[in-house]
Amino acid sequence: MPDATDAHHEESLDEVNRRFDRTRTPWVIAMVVAAVLLLSCLIGGPLATFLLHSRESARRTQCMANLKQIAFNTEAYYGVEGAFPSGWKVAEDEDPPLPAWGWPAQLMPLADAKYPEAATLAQTLGSVMLSDDPRVELLQAAKSQFFCPADDVFAFDGLNHPDRRWEHDGDQYPLGLTTYVGNVGHLHDIAGSQPNTGIFFGNSHITIEQITDGQAYTILMGERDLTNCRAGSWPGVPNPMSHDGGPSIWNVVAGAKPDINAPPWDGDTKCGEGFSSFHVDGVNVLMVDGSVQFLTNNIDSHWVADPHSKEQGVLQRMMIRDDGQAVSQ
């Protein structure tokens, strides 16, 4: 028999419910929710920032690795040919000129690629694209070594920007996407086989001896994003005789006139003809000596028409191989 002094055993369920103050329940729940939210802010916020930073760091590292691999293949090409590949090949007997192979395609036989091989590169890109060879589809593929993961490879259904494609008989022919473009030099309105002050231009054949400003201070190539700035095409140039944006020489090269990460395309000096990326505050560039540098958006940039002018900005001097002026960043 329970002890008469043990009131707990004598209370009915109704009495227990009346004794328990239910008015405090919403306040308890609110305090628990507030504590959870506070902990989420204190822990989740820094964690999210850390994860985003880690992802960007990984993407930037992969971009640097891609550039270094391209440097390795370029060095192999130089060892065989005794010069850097031409920016784009101009066939003088074509009227109108057909698409021309660019410098990335010329590296392919030395990068263990099955296509295009040396025999294919001996033809013009345009004639190959119009052939019945089923392997032509491989020229439309985006290759991982030519694409920075910070960008969106599917921005245009995995193809290069529509404005960068070759138009023939009313049809558009996509070309394989690249987010790495070569240094064409200081002169802006050049096309065909006109010489320039960089490393890659029409029928160029630049050697180390011609880079008198120092290999560590001269840009070989760098990034251009697809989503905002149209990127480029690794097979080559749709129209080697045009420098007026669109399907022109800018498919494989960048000029010294635009700033780093200039505003999206809005004229011939904007980002579609320069270097750009989705990295925070700058772009990766590969120097002639094989090192990779990160150029920030605020690098000194001032383009003037005379390539030997002392008024040129640091960016512009880094894209001129032989102006004799020291570069200090």
C-alpha positions in Angstrom: 0.0 0.0 0.0 1.5 3.4 -1.0 2.6 5.8 1.7 -0.1 8.4 2.4 2.5 11.1 2.4 3.5 10.3 -1.2 1.1 12.8 -2.9 2.5 11.9 -6.3 0.7 8.5 -6.2 -2.5 10.1 -5.1 -2.8 12.7 -8.0 -5.0 12.1 -11.0 -3.9 12.9 -14.5 -6.1 16.0 -14.5 -4.4 17.2 -11.4 -1.0 16.7 -12.8 -1.9 18.6 -16.0 -3.3 21.5 -14.0 -0.2 21.6 -11.9 2.1 21.8 -15.0 2.3 25.4 -16.4 1.8 24.9 -20.1 2.1 28.7 -20.8 5.9 28.3 -20.7 6.1 25.7 -23.5 6.1 28.2 -26.5 8.9 30.2 -24.7 11.0 27.1 -24.2 10.6 26.1 -27.9 11.5 29.7 -29.0 14.6 29.7 -26.8 15.7 26.4 -28.3 15.1 27.5 -31.9 17.0 30.8 -31.2 19.9 28.9 -29.7 20.0 26.6 -32.8 19.9 29.6 -35.1 22.7 31.3 -33.2 24.9 28.2 -33.3 24.2 27.9 -37.0 25.4 31.5 -37.6 28.4 31.0 -35.4 29.4 27.7 -36.9 27.7 27.5 -40.3 28.7 30.9 -41.6 32.4 30.4 -41.2 32.1 26.8 -42.4 30.3 27.9 -45.6 32.9 30.6 -46.2 35.6 28.0 -45.7 34.0 25.5 -48.1 33.6 28.2 -50.8 37.2 29.4 -50.3 38.4 25.8 -50.5 36.4 25.1 -53.7 37.8 28.3 -55.4 41.3 27.4 -54.2 40.9 24.0 -55.8 39.7 25.4 -59.1 42.4 28.0 -59.2 45.0 25.2 -58.5 43.6 23.1 -61.3 43.8 26.0 -63.7 47.4 26.5 -62.8 48.0 22.8 -63.3 46.4 23.0 -66.8 48.6 26.0 -67.7 51.7 24.1 -66.6 50.7 21.1 -68.7 50.3 23.4 -71.7 53.7 24.8 -70.9 55.2 21.3 -70.9 53.6 20.6 -74.3 54.8 23.9 -75.7 58.3 23.2 -74.5 58.1 19.8 -76.3 56.9 21.6 -79.5 59.8 24.1 -79.2 62.3 21.3 -78.8 61.1 19.8 -82.1 60.4 23.0 -84.2 62.9 25.4 -82.6 60.3 28.0 -82.1 56.9 28.6 -80.5 53.9 27.5 -82.6 52.3 30.2 -84.8 49.3 31.9 -83.3 47.3 30.9 -86.3 48.3 29.6 -89.7 47.4 31.7 -92.7 47.1 30.1 -96.1 47.9 32.8 -98.6 46.3 31.1 -101.6 42.8 31.0 -100.1 40.3 33.6 -101.1 38.3 33.9 -99.0 40.5 32.4 -96.3 39.1 29.3 -94.6 39.4 28.7 -90.8 43.1 28.3 -89.7 44.7 26.1 -87.2 45.6 27.9 -83.9 48.6 27.3 -81.6 46.7 24.9 -79.3 45.9 22.5 -82.1 49.5 22.5 -83.2 50.5 21.1 -79.8 48.1 18.1 -80.0 50.5 15.6 -81.7 52.9 16.2 -78.8 50.2 15.8 -76.2 49.4 12.2 -77.1 46.2 13.2 -78.9 44.9 10.8 -81.5 43.4 13.7 -83.5 44.3 16.0 -85.1 47.6 14.4 -86.0 50.4 15.9 -88.0 49.0 14.9 -91.4 45.7 16.6 -90.6 47.4 19.8 -89.5 49.2 19.9 -92.9 45.8 20.8 -94.3 43.8 23.9 -93.5 41.4 23.7 -90.7 38.6 24.8 -93.0 39.2 22.1 -95.5 39.3 19.5 -92.7 36.0 20.7 -91.3 34.3 20.4 -94.7 35.7 16.9 -95.3 33.7 13.7 -94.8 36.1 12.5 -92.1 33.9 11.5 -89.1 36.7 12.5 -86.7 35.8 16.1 -87.4 33.4 15.8 -84.5 36.4 15.7 -82.2 37.2 19.3 -83.2 34.0 20.3 -81.5 34.9 18.7 -78.2 35.9 20.7 -75.1 39.1 19.1 -73.8 39.6 19.2 -70.0 43.2 20.4 -70.4 42.0 23.4 -72.2 39.2 24.4 -69.8 39.4 26.1 -66.4 36.9 24.5 -63.9 36.1 27.9 -62.4 34.1 28.5 -65.6 30.8 26.8 -66.8 31.6 24.4 -69.6 27.8 23.9 -70.1 27.1 27.7 -70.5 26.4 27.1 -74.1 25.5 23.4 -74.1 29.1 22.4 -73.9 30.1 24.3 -77.1 32.0 27.4 -77.7 30.2 30.8 -77.7 27.9 31.2 -80.8 29.7 34.4 -81.8 33.0 32.4 -81.9 31.8 29.8 -84.4 32.5 29.5 -88.1 29.6 30.4 -90.4 29.5 28.7 -93.8 26.7 28.6 -96.2 24.3 29.8 -93.5 25.3 27.2 -91.0 27.3 27.5 -87.8 30.2 25.1 -87.2 31.2 25.0 -83.5 34.8 24.6 -82.5 36.2 23.0 -79.4 36.2 25.3 -76.4 39.3 26.6 -74.7 39.6 29.1 -71.8 43.3 29.6 -72.4 44.5 32.1 -75.0 47.9 33.2 -76.2 49.6 36.6 -75.9 49.3 38.2 -79.3 51.1 41.4 -78.2 50.6 45.1 -78.0 49.3 46.0 -81.5 45.5 45.7 -81.5 44.2 46.0 -85.1 46.2 43.2 -86.7 45.1 40.1 -88.6 46.4 37.8 -91.3 50.1 37.4 -91.1 50.9 40.9 -89.8 53.6 40.7 -87.1 53.0 41.7 -83.5 54.9 42.2 -80.3 53.8 39.1 -78.4 54.4 35.4 -78.9 51.4 34.2 -81.0 50.2 35.9 -84.2 49.6 35.0 -87.8 52.4 32.7 -89.1 54.6 33.7 -86.2 57.8 31.8 -85.5 59.0 33.4 -82.2 62.2 32.1 -80.6 63.6 32.5 -77.1 66.3 34.8 -78.5 63.6 37.2 -79.6 62.2 37.6 -76.1 64.8 40.1 -74.9 62.7 41.5 -71.9 63.2 38.3 -70.0 61.3 35.0 -69.9 60.1 35.6 -66.4 58.6 39.0 -67.3 56.8 38.1 -70.6 53.4 36.5 -70.7 53.0 33.4 -72.9 49.3 32.8 -72.4 46.5 33.3 -69.9 42.8 32.7 -69.1 39.6 34.0 -70.7 36.2 33.0 -69.3 33.4 31.7 -71.5 30.2 32.9 -69.7 30.9 36.6 -69.9 33.8 37.0 -72.3 33.3 34.3 -75.0 36.5 32.4 -74.2 38.1 30.8 -77.3 38.5 27.7 -79.5 41.4 25.4 -79.3 41.3 24.1 -83.0 41.8 27.6 -84.3 40.5 30.8 -85.9 37.3 30.9 -88.0 38.5 34.0 -89.9 42.3 34.6 -89.8 41.9 37.9 -91.7 39.6 39.6 -89.1 40.4 41.4 -85.9 36.9 42.8 -85.4 35.7 40.6 -82.6 33.4 37.6 -83.2 34.8 34.7 -85.2 38.3 36.2 -85.7 41.8 36.0 -84.4 40.6 36.5 -80.8 39.5 32.8 -80.7 43.1 31.9 -79.8 44.8 35.0 -78.5 44.4 38.0 -76.2 45.6 41.5 -76.8 47.3 44.1 -74.5 44.6 46.7 -74.9 41.8 45.5 -72.5 42.3 45.5 -68.7 42.3 42.3 -66.7 38.7 41.3 -66.2 37.4 44.2 -68.2 33.6 44.6 -68.4 31.7 42.0 -70.5 31.8 42.5 -74.2 30.8 46.0 -75.2 33.2 47.1 -77.9 36.5 46.0 -79.3 38.6 46.7 -76.2 36.5 44.8 -73.7 37.1 41.4 -72.1 36.4 39.3 -75.2 39.8 40.3 -76.6 41.8 40.2 -73.3 42.3 38.1 -70.2 39.5 37.3 -67.8 38.3 34.6 -65.4 35.9 33.7 -62.6 38.6 33.6 -60.0 38.4 36.2 -57.3 40.0 39.5 -58.3 42.3 38.3 -61.1 43.5 35.7 -63.6 46.3 33.1 -64.0 48.9 33.7 -66.6 51.7 31.5 -67.8 55.0 33.2 -68.3 57.5 32.2 -71.0 59.8 30.6 -68.3 57.0 28.2 -67.4 56.0 29.9 -64.1 52.4 30.8 -63.4 51.5 34.2 -61.9 48.2 35.5 -60.7 47.6 39.0 -62.1 45.1 41.0 -60.0 42.4 43.3 -61.5 44.3 46.3 -60.2 47.5 45.7 -62.0 48.8 48.9 -63.6 47.2 48.9 -67.1 47.5 51.8 -69.6 47.5 51.1 -73.3 48.9 53.7 -75.7 49.4 53.2 -79.5 53.3 53.3 -79.4 54.5 49.9 -78.1 57.8 51.5 -77.0 56.2 54.4 -75.1 57.3 54.7 -71.5 53.6 55.5 -70.7 52.7 51.8 -71.2 51.3 50.1 -68.1 52.8 47.1 -66.4 50.3 44.7 -68.1 51.1 46.1 -71.5 54.8 45.8 -71.0 54.4 42.1 -69.9 52.8 41.5 -73.3 55.6 43.1 -75.3 58.6 40.7 -75.7 61.3 43.2 -76.7 60.5 46.8 -75.6 63.6 47.0 -73.4 61.6 48.4 -70.4 61.9 46.9 -66.9 58.7 45.5 -65.4 58.0 46.1 -61.7 54.8 44.9 -60.2 
